Amino acid sequence: MCIATSGKICKINKNMAKVDVFGNMLNVDIKLVKPQIGDYVLIHAGYAIEVINEKQADEMNEIYRLISQF
């Protein structure tokens, strides 16, 4: 099963972005969405698939934190 995660856009270079995901900087393809620096995106398989708000990103991170306790 694959799941998506959220991250914050830190730098954009054409169709690629540096995204902070739990403190790790990942290269993410953003050609499917139109994010700005500082936006949060939902990431799946190396692609940003949706721009989300900070509250949604925080909720997802809390769910991952809770799951990791088991």
C-alpha angles and dihedrals in degrees: 000000000000124000133190125236134199130242141171121248109238103167135009127205111176107294096352131076138189104233128191109225113177090330094312119114111226132183107235129184108234102180092111093059137030107233128168127217107282095029122123119232136192108237128203127170093346095310130106102231101176140012109234134183126254093255091057091048091050091049092051092048091051091051091051090048091052093047092050090060092070 
